């Protein structure tokens, strides 16, 4: 990994005391997408009053767009509905990868193969003949 590339911190923020189901679903979708892509990134969910000091990408629901001092702490701020956020995050990750500021994570050394009897049920367990 290059010296300029580090773990990307993505925070999905919500208002203190409220977490709409739709926004929780958006957070889970973003987290799943980042995990499946294999990027060296961490996605977290936090209220606006308990955000970490370092935020690379702050994802806000439309109701919180542009309000609060937490917007200035973030390098990039994304706001909008869930489908638009997915596209915006994809474009941002592509740009950061081109700039060399984020890379793919090292593959996990632990690999599990799933079997039912003698038959492999996962792609990792199958061998090419």
Backbone as XML, in Angstrom:
<?xml version="1.0"?>
<chain id="A" units="angstrom">
  <residue number="1" name="UNK">
    <atom name="N" x="0.841" y="-1.166" z="0.000"/>
    <atom name="CA" x="0.000" y="0.000" z="0.000"/>
    <atom name="C" x="0.887" y="1.229" z="0.000"/>
  </residue>
  <residue number="2" name="UNK">
    <atom name="N" x="0.539" y="2.224" z="-0.790"/>
    <atom name="CA" x="1.355" y="3.419" z="-0.868"/>
    <atom name="C" x="1.211" y="4.247" z="0.393"/>
  </residue>
  <residue number="3" name="UNK">
    <atom name="N" x="2.144" y="5.175" z="0.574"/>
    <atom name="CA" x="2.148" y="5.967" z="1.802"/>
    <atom name="C" x="0.995" y="6.958" z="1.848"/>
  </residue>
  <residue number="4" name="UNK">
    <atom name="N" x="0.472" y="7.388" z="0.688"/>
    <atom name="CA" x="-0.628" y="8.355" z="0.701"/>
    <atom name="C" x="-1.980" y="7.683" z="0.872"/>
  </residue>
  <residue number="5" name="UNK">
    <atom name="N" x="-2.079" y="6.412" z="0.535"/>
    <atom name="CA" x="-3.349" y="5.701" z="0.657"/>
    <atom name="C" x="-3.527" y="5.225" z="2.096"/>
  </residue>
  <residue number="6" name="UNK">
    <atom name="N" x="-4.724" y="5.408" z="2.620"/>
    <atom name="CA" x="-5.037" y="4.966" z="3.971"/>
    <atom name="C" x="-6.479" y="4.507" z="3.983"/>
  </residue>
  <residue number="7" name="UNK">
    <atom name="N" x="-6.914" y="4.050" z="5.132"/>
    <atom name="CA" x="-8.281" y="3.570" z="5.224"/>
    <atom name="C" x="-9.249" y="4.741" z="5.089"/>
  </residue>
  <residue number="8" name="UNK">
    <atom name="N" x="-10.198" y="4.581" z="4.221"/>
    <atom name="CA" x="-11.222" y="5.593" z="3.991"/>
    <atom name="C" x="-12.286" y="5.469" z="5.067"/>
  </residue>
  <residue number="9" name="UNK">
    <atom name="N" x="-12.643" y="6.574" z="5.713"/>
    <atom name="CA" x="-13.649" y="6.573" z="6.766"/>
    <atom name="C" x="-14.931" y="7.180" z="6.225"/>
  </residue>
  <residue number="10" name="UNK">
    <atom name="N" x="-15.979" y="6.367" z="6.136"/>
    <atom name="CA" x="-17.290" y="6.802" z="5.663"/>
    <atom name="C" x="-18.235" y="6.754" z="6.860"/>
  </residue>
  <residue number="11" name="UNK">
    <atom name="N" x="-18.891" y="7.876" z="7.148"/>
    <atom name="CA" x="-19.810" y="7.945" z="8.280"/>
    <atom name="C" x="-21.182" y="8.338" z="7.783"/>
  </residue>
  <residue number="12" name="UNK">
    <atom name="N" x="-22.172" y="7.505" z="8.084"/>
    <atom name="CA" x="-23.570" y="7.829" z="7.809"/>
    <atom name="C" x="-24.120" y="8.468" z="9.083"/>
  </residue>
  <residue number="13" name="UNK">
    <atom name="N" x="-24.454" y="9.732" z="9.005"/>
    <atom name="CA" x="-24.912" y="10.461" z="10.184"/>
    <atom name="C" x="-26.430" y="10.536" z="10.210"/>
  </residue>
  <residue number="14" name="UNK">
    <atom name="N" x="-26.962" y="10.593" z="11.419"/>
    <atom name="CA" x="-28.398" y="10.774" z="11.599"/>
    <atom name="C" x="-28.614" y="11.732" z="12.756"/>
  </residue>
  <residue number="15" name="UNK">
    <atom name="N" x="-29.790" y="12.298" z="12.833"/>
    <atom name="CA" x="-30.115" y="13.236" z="13.907"/>
    <atom name="C" x="-30.129" y="12.512" z="15.244"/>
  </residue>
  <residue number="16" name="UNK">
    <atom name="N" x="-29.745" y="13.219" z="16.290"/>
    <atom name="CA" x="-29.731" y="12.650" z="17.643"/>
    <atom name="C" x="-31.143" y="12.235" z="18.045"/>
  </residue>
  <residue number="17" name="UNK">
    <atom name="N" x="-31.275" y="10.995" z="18.512"/>
    <atom name="CA" x="-32.554" y="10.509" z="19.010"/>
    <atom name="C" x="-33.479" y="9.915" z="17.967"/>
  </residue>
  <residue number="18" name="UNK">
    <atom name="N" x="-33.154" y="10.048" z="16.698"/>
    <atom name="CA" x="-34.001" y="9.471" z="15.652"/>
    <atom name="C" x="-33.130" y="8.739" z="14.633"/>
  </residue>
  <residue number="19" name="UNK">
    <atom name="N" x="-33.596" y="7.567" z="14.250"/>
    <atom name="CA" x="-32.935" y="6.809" z="13.192"/>
    <atom name="C" x="-34.025" y="6.162" z="12.348"/>
  </residue>
  <residue number="20" name="UNK">
    <atom name="N" x="-34.435" y="6.845" z="11.271"/>
    <atom name="CA" x="-35.469" y="6.266" z="10.413"/>
    <atom name="C" x="-35.020" y="4.941" z="9.801"/>
  </residue>
  <residue number="21" name="UNK">
    <atom name="N" x="-35.963" y="4.058" z="9.629"/>
    <atom name="CA" x="-35.673" y="2.748" z="9.053"/>
    <atom name="C" x="-35.053" y="2.878" z="7.669"/>
  </residue>
  <residue number="22" name="UNK">
    <atom name="N" x="-35.538" y="3.814" z="6.882"/>
    <atom name="CA" x="-34.999" y="3.995" z="5.532"/>
    <atom name="C" x="-33.529" y="4.417" z="5.568"/>
  </residue>
  <residue number="23" name="UNK">
    <atom name="N" x="-33.171" y="5.241" z="6.551"/>
    <atom name="CA" x="-31.776" y="5.670" z="6.643"/>
    <atom name="C" x="-30.887" y="4.540" z="7.148"/>
  </residue>
  <residue number="24" name="UNK">
    <atom name="N" x="-31.378" y="3.704" z="8.059"/>
    <atom name="CA" x="-30.628" y="2.537" z="8.506"/>
    <atom name="C" x="-30.407" y="1.581" z="7.342"/>
  </residue>
  <residue number="25" name="UNK">
    <atom name="N" x="-31.414" y="1.418" z="6.508"/>
    <atom name="CA" x="-31.297" y="0.571" z="5.321"/>
    <atom name="C" x="-30.236" y="1.137" z="4.372"/>
  </residue>
  <residue number="26" name="UNK">
    <atom name="N" x="-30.206" y="2.453" z="4.207"/>
    <atom name="CA" x="-29.198" y="3.089" z="3.357"/>
    <atom name="C" x="-27.797" y="2.814" z="3.889"/>
  </residue>
  <residue number="27" name="UNK">
    <atom name="N" x="-27.628" y="2.939" z="5.201"/>
    <atom name="CA" x="-26.334" y="2.643" z="5.826"/>
    <atom name="C" x="-25.919" y="1.201" z="5.559"/>
  </residue>
  <residue number="28" name="UNK">
    <atom name="N" x="-26.830" y="0.250" z="5.756"/>
    <atom name="CA" x="-26.510" y="-1.159" z="5.539"/>
    <atom name="C" x="-26.141" y="-1.426" z="4.082"/>
  </residue>
  <residue number="29" name="UNK">
    <atom name="N" x="-26.833" y="-0.760" z="3.141"/>
    <atom name="CA" x="-26.523" y="-0.942" z="1.727"/>
    <atom name="C" x="-25.135" y="-0.407" z="1.394"/>
  </residue>
  <residue number="30" name="UNK">
    <atom name="N" x="-24.803" y="0.774" z="1.924"/>
    <atom name="CA" x="-23.479" y="1.336" z="1.675"/>
    <atom name="C" x="-22.392" y="0.458" z="2.278"/>
  </residue>
  <residue number="31" name="UNK">
    <atom name="N" x="-22.619" y="-0.028" z="3.490"/>
    <atom name="CA" x="-21.639" y="-0.878" z="4.165"/>
    <atom name="C" x="-21.420" y="-2.171" z="3.382"/>
  </residue>
  <residue number="32" name="UNK">
    <atom name="N" x="-22.508" y="-2.777" z="2.930"/>
    <atom name="CA" x="-22.410" y="-4.010" z="2.159"/>
    <atom name="C" x="-21.671" y="-3.778" z="0.842"/>
  </residue>
  <residue number="33" name="UNK">
    <atom name="N" x="-21.964" y="-2.667" z="0.183"/>
    <atom name="CA" x="-21.334" y="-2.365" z="-1.096"/>
    <atom name="C" x="-19.828" y="-2.164" z="-0.932"/>
  </residue>
  <residue number="34" name="UNK">
    <atom name="N" x="-19.423" y="-1.455" z="0.116"/>
    <atom name="CA" x="-17.998" y="-1.228" z="0.360"/>
    <atom name="C" x="-17.303" y="-2.540" z="0.704"/>
  </residue>
  <residue number="35" name="UNK">
    <atom name="N" x="-17.944" y="-3.369" z="1.517"/>
    <atom name="CA" x="-17.343" y="-4.648" z="1.896"/>
    <atom name="C" x="-17.177" y="-5.557" z="0.683"/>
  </residue>
  <residue number="36" name="UNK">
    <atom name="N" x="-18.197" y="-5.633" z="-0.155"/>
    <atom name="CA" x="-18.133" y="-6.499" z="-1.338"/>
    <atom name="C" x="-17.109" y="-6.015" z="-2.351"/>
  </residue>
  <residue number="37" name="UNK">
    <atom name="N" x="-16.897" y="-4.703" z="-2.418"/>
    <atom name="CA" x="-15.940" y="-4.179" z="-3.382"/>
    <atom name="C" x="-14.498" y="-4.432" z="-2.952"/>
  </residue>
  <residue number="38" name="UNK">
    <atom name="N" x="-14.289" y="-4.718" z="-1.649"/>
    <atom name="CA" x="-12.956" y="-5.010" z="-1.164"/>
    <atom name="C" x="-12.101" y="-3.782" z="-0.912"/>
  </residue>
  <residue number="39" name="UNK">
    <atom name="N" x="-12.709" y="-2.618" z="-0.843"/>
    <atom name="CA" x="-11.951" y="-1.395" z="-0.592"/>
    <atom name="C" x="-11.460" y="-1.329" z="0.843"/>
  </residue>
  <residue number="40" name="UNK">
    <atom name="N" x="-10.363" y="-0.647" z="1.043"/>
    <atom name="CA" x="-9.833" y="-0.422" z="2.377"/>
    <atom name="C" x="-10.605" y="0.760" z="2.978"/>
  </residue>
  <residue number="41" name="UNK">
    <atom name="N" x="-11.815" y="0.483" z="3.415"/>
    <atom name="CA" x="-12.695" y="1.530" z="3.929"/>
    <atom name="C" x="-13.509" y="0.987" z="5.091"/>
  </residue>
  <residue number="42" name="UNK">
    <atom name="N" x="-13.917" y="1.904" z="5.959"/>
    <atom name="CA" x="-14.742" y="1.546" z="7.105"/>
    <atom name="C" x="-15.985" y="2.419" z="7.067"/>
  </residue>
  <residue number="43" name="UNK">
    <atom name="N" x="-17.162" y="1.798" z="7.121"/>
    <atom name="CA" x="-18.427" y="2.511" z="7.108"/>
    <atom name="C" x="-19.036" y="2.382" z="8.495"/>
  </residue>
  <residue number="44" name="UNK">
    <atom name="N" x="-19.434" y="3.514" z="9.065"/>
    <atom name="CA" x="-20.045" y="3.487" z="10.393"/>
    <atom name="C" x="-21.287" y="4.361" z="10.414"/>
  </residue>
  <residue number="45" name="UNK">
    <atom name="N" x="-22.092" y="4.135" z="11.437"/>
    <atom name="CA" x="-23.331" y="4.875" z="11.638"/>
    <atom name="C" x="-23.219" y="5.599" z="12.967"/>
  </residue>
  <residue number="46" name="UNK">
    <atom name="N" x="-23.493" y="6.915" z="12.975"/>
    <atom name="CA" x="-23.353" y="7.676" z="14.213"/>
    <atom name="C" x="-24.307" y="8.861" z="14.210"/>
  </residue>
  <residue number="47" name="UNK">
    <atom name="N" x="-24.762" y="9.264" z="15.404"/>
    <atom name="CA" x="-25.564" y="10.488" z="15.483"/>
    <atom name="C" x="-24.667" y="11.706" z="15.255"/>
  </residue>
  <residue number="48" name="UNK">
    <atom name="N" x="-25.255" y="12.801" z="14.866"/>
    <atom name="CA" x="-24.473" y="14.002" z="14.559"/>
    <atom name="C" x="-23.735" y="14.547" z="15.774"/>
  </residue>
  <residue number="49" name="UNK">
    <atom name="N" x="-24.167" y="14.188" z="16.974"/>
    <atom name="CA" x="-23.496" y="14.672" z="18.179"/>
    <atom name="C" x="-22.304" y="13.815" z="18.580"/>
  </residue>
  <residue number="50" name="UNK">
    <atom name="N" x="-22.108" y="12.665" z="17.967"/>
    <atom name="CA" x="-21.018" y="11.753" z="18.341"/>
    <atom name="C" x="-20.196" y="11.309" z="17.134"/>
  </residue>
  <residue number="51" name="UNK">
    <atom name="N" x="-19.919" y="12.220" z="16.233"/>
    <atom name="CA" x="-19.148" y="11.882" z="15.043"/>
    <atom name="C" x="-17.658" y="11.835" z="15.364"/>
  </residue>
  <residue number="52" name="UNK">
    <atom name="N" x="-16.898" y="10.961" z="14.687"/>
    <atom name="CA" x="-15.456" y="10.900" z="14.930"/>
    <atom name="C" x="-14.762" y="12.180" z="14.444"/>
  </residue>
  <residue number="53" name="UNK">
    <atom name="N" x="-13.525" y="12.365" z="14.898"/>
    <atom name="CA" x="-12.773" y="13.571" z="14.517"/>
    <atom name="C" x="-12.414" y="13.565" z="13.031"/>
  </residue>
  <residue number="54" name="UNK">
    <atom name="N" x="-11.979" y="12.412" z="12.528"/>
    <atom name="CA" x="-11.572" y="12.330" z="11.122"/>
    <atom name="C" x="-12.671" y="11.654" z="10.315"/>
  </residue>
  <residue number="55" name="UNK">
    <atom name="N" x="-13.202" y="12.402" z="9.353"/>
    <atom name="CA" x="-14.249" y="11.875" z="8.478"/>
    <atom name="C" x="-13.830" y="12.172" z="7.044"/>
  </residue>
  <residue number="56" name="UNK">
    <atom name="N" x="-13.667" y="11.119" z="6.238"/>
    <atom name="CA" x="-13.355" y="11.331" z="4.824"/>
    <atom name="C" x="-14.617" y="11.600" z="4.024"/>
  </residue>
  <residue number="57" name="UNK">
    <atom name="N" x="-15.641" y="10.796" z="4.253"/>
    <atom name="CA" x="-16.910" y="10.959" z="3.545"/>
    <atom name="C" x="-18.029" y="10.972" z="4.575"/>
  </residue>
  <residue number="58" name="UNK">
    <atom name="N" x="-18.763" y="12.058" z="4.624"/>
    <atom name="CA" x="-19.912" y="12.184" z="5.507"/>
    <atom name="C" x="-21.166" y="12.046" z="4.663"/>
  </residue>
  <residue number="59" name="UNK">
    <atom name="N" x="-21.993" y="11.071" z="4.998"/>
    <atom name="CA" x="-23.222" y="10.809" z="4.257"/>
    <atom name="C" x="-24.382" y="11.271" z="5.125"/>
  </residue>
  <residue number="60" name="UNK">
    <atom name="N" x="-25.158" y="12.230" z="4.590"/>
    <atom name="CA" x="-26.247" y="12.833" z="5.352"/>
    <atom name="C" x="-27.585" y="12.588" z="4.673"/>
  </residue>
  <residue number="61" name="UNK">
    <atom name="N" x="-28.644" y="12.420" z="5.465"/>
    <atom name="CA" x="-29.979" y="12.349" z="4.868"/>
    <atom name="C" x="-30.379" y="13.740" z="4.374"/>
  </residue>
  <residue number="62" name="UNK">
    <atom name="N" x="-31.331" y="13.817" z="3.471"/>
    <atom name="CA" x="-31.733" y="15.129" z="2.936"/>
    <atom name="C" x="-32.193" y="16.108" z="4.019"/>
  </residue>
  <residue number="63" name="UNK">
    <atom name="N" x="-32.694" y="15.612" z="5.144"/>
    <atom name="CA" x="-33.184" y="16.505" z="6.197"/>
    <atom name="C" x="-32.056" y="17.227" z="6.937"/>
  </residue>
  <residue number="64" name="UNK">
    <atom name="N" x="-30.826" y="16.714" z="6.867"/>
    <atom name="CA" x="-29.694" y="17.321" z="7.573"/>
    <atom name="C" x="-28.699" y="17.999" z="6.645"/>
  </residue>
  <residue number="65" name="UNK">
    <atom name="N" x="-29.033" y="18.186" z="5.406"/>
    <atom name="CA" x="-28.061" y="18.682" z="4.434"/>
    <atom name="C" x="-27.567" y="20.079" z="4.782"/>
  </residue>
  <residue number="66" name="UNK">
    <atom name="N" x="-26.242" y="20.208" z="4.891"/>
    <atom name="CA" x="-25.597" y="21.503" z="5.063"/>
    <atom name="C" x="-25.756" y="22.154" z="6.415"/>
  </residue>
  <residue number="67" name="UNK">
    <atom name="N" x="-26.234" y="21.444" z="7.422"/>
    <atom name="CA" x="-26.404" y="22.050" z="8.731"/>
    <atom name="C" x="-25.373" y="21.497" z="9.701"/>
  </residue>
  <residue number="68" name="UNK">
    <atom name="N" x="-24.956" y="22.301" z="10.645"/>
    <atom name="CA" x="-24.064" y="21.831" z="11.704"/>
    <atom name="C" x="-22.594" y="22.012" z="11.386"/>
  </residue>
  <residue number="69" name="UNK">
    <atom name="N" x="-21.762" y="21.993" z="12.444"/>
    <atom name="CA" x="-20.316" y="22.157" z="12.293"/>
    <atom name="C" x="-19.638" y="20.889" z="11.797"/>
  </residue>
  <residue number="70" name="UNK">
    <atom name="N" x="-20.325" y="19.756" z="11.837"/>
    <atom name="CA" x="-19.741" y="18.488" z="11.385"/>
    <atom name="C" x="-19.504" y="18.472" z="9.895"/>
  </residue>
  <residue number="71" name="UNK">
    <atom name="N" x="-20.195" y="19.314" z="9.149"/>
    <atom name="CA" x="-20.014" y="19.362" z="7.697"/>
    <atom name="C" x="-18.616" y="19.883" z="7.366"/>
  </residue>
  <residue number="72" name="UNK">
    <atom name="N" x="-18.099" y="20.830" z="8.162"/>
    <atom name="CA" x="-16.765" y="21.367" z="7.910"/>
    <atom name="C" x="-15.669" y="20.356" z="8.225"/>
  </residue>
  <residue number="73" name="UNK">
    <atom name="N" x="-15.915" y="19.414" z="9.142"/>
    <atom name="CA" x="-14.907" y="18.408" z="9.499"/>
    <atom name="C" x="-14.716" y="17.364" z="8.411"/>
  </residue>
  <residue number="74" name="UNK">
    <atom name="N" x="-15.722" y="17.149" z="7.599"/>
    <atom name="CA" x="-15.655" y="16.108" z="6.566"/>
    <atom name="C" x="-14.908" y="16.611" z="5.338"/>
  </residue>
  <residue number="75" name="UNK">
    <atom name="N" x="-14.127" y="15.716" z="4.733"/>
    <atom name="CA" x="-13.446" y="16.054" z="3.487"/>
    <atom name="C" x="-14.467" y="16.168" z="2.363"/>
  </residue>
  <residue number="76" name="UNK">
    <atom name="N" x="-15.401" y="15.225" z="2.307"/>
    <atom name="CA" x="-16.449" y="15.210" z="1.296"/>
    <atom name="C" x="-17.775" y="14.935" z="1.984"/>
  </residue>
  <residue number="77" name="UNK">
    <atom name="N" x="-18.809" y="15.629" z="1.547"/>
    <atom name="CA" x="-20.135" y="15.447" z="2.129"/>
    <atom name="C" x="-21.107" y="15.042" z="1.019"/>
  </residue>
  <residue number="78" name="UNK">
    <atom name="N" x="-21.786" y="13.920" z="1.212"/>
    <atom name="CA" x="-22.781" y="13.440" z="0.252"/>
    <atom name="C" x="-24.160" y="13.529" z="0.891"/>
  </residue>
  <residue number="79" name="UNK">
    <atom name="N" x="-25.119" y="14.048" z="0.150"/>
    <atom name="CA" x="-26.481" y="14.192" z="0.648"/>
    <atom name="C" x="-27.450" y="13.789" z="-0.450"/>
  </residue>
  <residue number="80" name="UNK">
    <atom name="N" x="-28.531" y="13.127" z="-0.054"/>
    <atom name="CA" x="-29.554" y="12.781" z="-1.028"/>
    <atom name="C" x="-30.228" y="11.478" z="-0.713"/>
  </residue>
  <residue number="81" name="UNK">
    <atom name="N" x="-31.125" y="11.061" z="-1.611"/>
    <atom name="CA" x="-31.801" y="9.773" z="-1.423"/>
    <atom name="C" x="-30.833" y="8.614" z="-1.648"/>
  </residue>
  <residue number="82" name="UNK">
    <atom name="N" x="-31.232" y="7.434" z="-1.195"/>
    <atom name="CA" x="-30.352" y="6.264" z="-1.183"/>
    <atom name="C" x="-29.797" y="5.915" z="-2.560"/>
  </residue>
  <residue number="83" name="UNK">
    <atom name="N" x="-30.612" y="5.892" z="-3.590"/>
    <atom name="CA" x="-30.124" y="5.500" z="-4.913"/>
    <atom name="C" x="-29.110" y="6.510" z="-5.448"/>
  </residue>
  <residue number="84" name="UNK">
    <atom name="N" x="-29.310" y="7.779" z="-5.168"/>
    <atom name="CA" x="-28.357" y="8.797" z="-5.604"/>
    <atom name="C" x="-27.047" y="8.682" z="-4.820"/>
  </residue>
  <residue number="85" name="UNK">
    <atom name="N" x="-27.134" y="8.362" z="-3.529"/>
    <atom name="CA" x="-25.934" y="8.217" z="-2.708"/>
    <atom name="C" x="-25.058" y="7.079" z="-3.201"/>
  </residue>
  <residue number="86" name="UNK">
    <atom name="N" x="-25.667" y="5.988" z="-3.648"/>
    <atom name="CA" x="-24.891" y="4.860" z="-4.176"/>
    <atom name="C" x="-24.066" y="5.299" z="-5.383"/>
  </residue>
  <residue number="87" name="UNK">
    <atom name="N" x="-24.696" y="6.033" z="-6.294"/>
    <atom name="CA" x="-23.982" y="6.506" z="-7.493"/>
    <atom name="C" x="-22.897" y="7.517" z="-7.123"/>
  </residue>
  <residue number="88" name="UNK">
    <atom name="N" x="-23.207" y="8.425" z="-6.203"/>
    <atom name="CA" x="-22.230" y="9.429" z="-5.784"/>
    <atom name="C" x="-21.028" y="8.783" z="-5.113"/>
  </residue>
  <residue number="89" name="UNK">
    <atom name="N" x="-21.264" y="7.785" z="-4.264"/>
    <atom name="CA" x="-20.163" y="7.098" z="-3.594"/>
    <atom name="C" x="-19.312" y="6.321" z="-4.592"/>
  </residue>
  <residue number="90" name="UNK">
    <atom name="N" x="-19.939" y="5.690" z="-5.580"/>
    <atom name="CA" x="-19.179" y="4.991" z="-6.626"/>
    <atom name="C" x="-18.263" y="5.954" z="-7.369"/>
  </residue>
  <residue number="91" name="UNK">
    <atom name="N" x="-18.797" y="7.116" z="-7.750"/>
    <atom name="CA" x="-18.000" y="8.107" z="-8.472"/>
    <atom name="C" x="-16.860" y="8.635" z="-7.600"/>
  </residue>
  <residue number="92" name="UNK">
    <atom name="N" x="-17.141" y="8.867" z="-6.324"/>
    <atom name="CA" x="-16.114" y="9.359" z="-5.408"/>
    <atom name="C" x="-15.001" y="8.339" z="-5.217"/>
  </residue>
  <residue number="93" name="UNK">
    <atom name="N" x="-15.356" y="7.071" z="-5.033"/>
    <atom name="CA" x="-14.344" y="6.016" z="-4.851"/>
    <atom name="C" x="-13.498" y="5.871" z="-6.114"/>
  </residue>
  <residue number="94" name="UNK">
    <atom name="N" x="-14.118" y="5.940" z="-7.279"/>
    <atom name="CA" x="-13.351" y="5.870" z="-8.529"/>
    <atom name="C" x="-12.341" y="7.009" z="-8.608"/>
  </residue>
  <residue number="95" name="UNK">
    <atom name="N" x="-12.779" y="8.216" z="-8.245"/>
    <atom name="CA" x="-11.886" y="9.374" z="-8.288"/>
    <atom name="C" x="-10.741" y="9.225" z="-7.280"/>
  </residue>
  <residue number="96" name="UNK">
    <atom name="N" x="-11.051" y="8.770" z="-6.061"/>
    <atom name="CA" x="-10.022" y="8.604" z="-5.039"/>
    <atom name="C" x="-9.027" y="7.515" z="-5.415"/>
  </residue>
  <residue number="97" name="UNK">
    <atom name="N" x="-9.515" y="6.444" z="-6.054"/>
    <atom name="CA" x="-8.608" y="5.379" z="-6.506"/>
    <atom name="C" x="-7.667" y="5.897" z="-7.584"/>
  </residue>
  <residue number="98" name="UNK">
    <atom name="N" x="-8.181" y="6.711" z="-8.506"/>
    <atom name="CA" x="-7.333" y="7.283" z="-9.552"/>
    <atom name="C" x="-6.278" y="8.205" z="-8.970"/>
  </residue>
  <residue number="99" name="UNK">
    <atom name="N" x="-6.643" y="8.931" z="-7.902"/>
    <atom name="CA" x="-5.697" y="9.832" z="-7.244"/>
    <atom name="C" x="-4.729" y="9.076" z="-6.332"/>
  </residue>
  <residue number="100" name="UNK">
    <atom name="N" x="-4.986" y="7.794" z="-6.080"/>
    <atom name="CA" x="-4.122" y="6.997" z="-5.222"/>
    <atom name="C" x="-4.355" y="7.218" z="-3.744"/>
  </residue>
  <residue number="101" name="UNK">
    <atom name="N" x="-5.512" y="7.737" z="-3.371"/>
    <atom name="CA" x="-5.805" y="8.022" z="-1.970"/>
    <atom name="C" x="-6.526" y="6.886" z="-1.262"/>
  </residue>
  <residue number="102" name="UNK">
    <atom name="N" x="-6.998" y="5.896" z="-2.016"/>
    <atom name="CA" x="-7.636" y="4.722" z="-1.421"/>
    <atom name="C" x="-7.313" y="3.516" z="-2.300"/>
  </residue>
  <residue number="103" name="UNK">
    <atom name="N" x="-7.136" y="2.383" z="-1.653"/>
    <atom name="CA" x="-6.800" y="1.159" z="-2.373"/>
    <atom name="C" x="-7.670" y="0.023" z="-1.871"/>
  </residue>
  <residue number="104" name="UNK">
    <atom name="N" x="-7.510" y="-1.111" z="-2.511"/>
    <atom name="CA" x="-8.206" y="-2.300" z="-2.052"/>
    <atom name="C" x="-7.518" y="-2.843" z="-0.808"/>
  </residue>
  <residue number="105" name="UNK">
    <atom name="N" x="-8.287" y="-3.414" z="0.077"/>
    <atom name="CA" x="-7.744" y="-3.992" z="1.306"/>
    <atom name="C" x="-7.034" y="-5.292" z="0.984"/>
  </residue>
  <residue number="106" name="UNK">
    <atom name="N" x="-6.138" y="-5.678" z="1.870"/>
    <atom name="CA" x="-5.468" y="-6.968" z="1.733"/>
    <atom name="C" x="-6.510" y="-8.058" z="1.940"/>
  </residue>
  <residue number="107" name="UNK">
    <atom name="N" x="-6.465" y="-9.120" z="1.147"/>
    <atom name="CA" x="-7.440" y="-10.196" z="1.330"/>
    <atom name="C" x="-7.283" y="-10.852" z="2.697"/>
  </residue>
  <residue number="108" name="UNK">
    <atom name="N" x="-8.374" y="-11.301" z="3.227"/>
    <atom name="CA" x="-8.375" y="-11.951" z="4.529"/>
    <atom name="C" x="-7.661" y="-13.283" z="4.431"/>
  </residue>
  <residue number="109" name="UNK">
    <atom name="N" x="-6.729" y="-13.535" z="5.333"/>
    <atom name="CA" x="-5.949" y="-14.777" z="5.296"/>
    <atom name="C" x="-6.800" y="-15.979" z="5.662"/>
  </residue>
  <residue number="110" name="UNK">
    <atom name="N" x="-7.861" y="-15.748" z="6.424"/>
    <atom name="CA" x="-8.730" y="-16.858" z="6.807"/>
    <atom name="C" x="-9.717" y="-17.124" z="5.672"/>
  </residue>
  <residue number="111" name="UNK">
    <atom name="N" x="-9.659" y="-18.299" z="5.130"/>
    <atom name="CA" x="-10.579" y="-18.696" z="4.072"/>
    <atom name="C" x="-11.309" y="-19.944" z="4.528"/>
  </residue>
  <residue number="112" name="UNK">
    <atom name="N" x="-12.607" y="-19.888" z="4.471"/>
    <atom name="CA" x="-13.415" y="-21.012" z="4.899"/>
    <atom name="C" x="-14.092" y="-21.645" z="3.701"/>
  </residue>
  <residue number="113" name="UNK">
    <atom name="N" x="-14.073" y="-22.941" z="3.658"/>
    <atom name="CA" x="-14.773" y="-23.687" z="2.631"/>
    <atom name="C" x="-15.967" y="-24.367" z="3.283"/>
  </residue>
  <residue number="114" name="UNK">
    <atom name="N" x="-17.109" y="-24.249" z="2.653"/>
    <atom name="CA" x="-18.326" y="-24.833" z="3.198"/>
    <atom name="C" x="-18.655" y="-26.108" z="2.437"/>
  </residue>
  <residue number="115" name="UNK">
    <atom name="N" x="-18.914" y="-27.168" z="3.172"/>
    <atom name="CA" x="-19.231" y="-28.456" z="2.570"/>
    <atom name="C" x="-20.497" y="-29.032" z="3.204"/>
  </residue>
  <residue number="116" name="UNK">
    <atom name="N" x="-21.228" y="-29.781" z="2.414"/>
    <atom name="CA" x="-22.321" y="-30.609" z="2.906"/>
    <atom name="C" x="-21.944" y="-32.024" z="2.503"/>
  </residue>
  <residue number="117" name="UNK">
    <atom name="N" x="-21.513" y="-32.786" z="3.482"/>
    <atom name="CA" x="-20.974" y="-34.106" z="3.159"/>
    <atom name="C" x="-19.669" y="-33.938" z="2.407"/>
  </residue>
  <residue number="118" name="UNK">
    <atom name="N" x="-19.577" y="-34.556" z="1.232"/>
    <atom name="CA" x="-18.377" y="-34.408" z="0.417"/>
    <atom name="C" x="-18.542" y="-33.368" z="-0.677"/>
  </residue>
  <residue number="119" name="UNK">
    <atom name="N" x="-19.693" y="-32.769" z="-0.778"/>
    <atom name="CA" x="-19.970" y="-31.824" z="-1.858"/>
    <atom name="C" x="-19.713" y="-30.391" z="-1.386"/>
  </residue>
  <residue number="120" name="UNK">
    <atom name="N" x="-18.892" y="-29.647" z="-2.133"/>
    <atom name="CA" x="-18.611" y="-28.250" z="-1.799"/>
    <atom name="C" x="-19.816" y="-27.394" z="-2.163"/>
  </residue>
  <residue number="121" name="UNK">
    <atom name="N" x="-20.196" y="-26.481" z="-1.253"/>
    <atom name="CA" x="-21.358" y="-25.624" z="-1.512"/>
    <atom name="C" x="-20.974" y="-24.194" z="-1.848"/>
  </residue>
  <residue number="122" name="UNK">
    <atom name="N" x="-19.729" y="-23.831" z="-1.705"/>
    <atom name="CA" x="-19.299" y="-22.466" z="-2.021"/>
    <atom name="C" x="-18.268" y="-22.465" z="-3.113"/>
  </residue>
  <residue number="123" name="UNK">
    <atom name="N" x="-18.125" y="-21.322" z="-3.775"/>
    <atom name="CA" x="-17.153" y="-21.204" z="-4.870"/>
    <atom name="C" x="-15.722" y="-21.361" z="-4.382"/>
  </residue>
  <residue number="124" name="UNK">
    <atom name="N" x="-15.418" y="-20.931" z="-3.167"/>
    <atom name="CA" x="-14.070" y="-21.021" z="-2.647"/>
    <atom name="C" x="-13.634" y="-22.462" z="-2.430"/>
  </residue>
  <residue number="125" name="UNK">
    <atom name="N" x="-14.590" y="-23.346" z="-2.234"/>
    <atom name="CA" x="-14.257" y="-24.733" z="-1.932"/>
    <atom name="C" x="-14.033" y="-25.559" z="-3.192"/>
  </residue>
  <residue number="126" name="UNK">
    <atom name="N" x="-14.406" y="-25.046" z="-4.326"/>
    <atom name="CA" x="-14.298" y="-25.826" z="-5.559"/>
    <atom name="C" x="-12.921" y="-25.674" z="-6.174"/>
  </residue>
  <residue number="127" name="UNK">
    <atom name="N" x="-12.422" y="-26.764" z="-6.740"/>
    <atom name="CA" x="-11.152" y="-26.779" z="-7.412"/>
    <atom name="C" x="-11.370" y="-26.912" z="-8.915"/>
  </residue>
  <residue number="128" name="UNK">
    <atom name="N" x="-10.546" y="-26.205" z="-9.681"/>
    <atom name="CA" x="-10.644" y="-26.338" z="-11.134"/>
    <atom name="C" x="-9.983" y="-27.649" z="-11.555"/>
  </residue>
  <residue number="129" name="UNK">
    <atom name="N" x="-10.662" y="-28.382" z="-12.425"/>
    <atom name="CA" x="-10.128" y="-29.665" z="-12.892"/>
    <atom name="C" x="-9.319" y="-29.476" z="-14.148"/>
  </residue>
</chain>
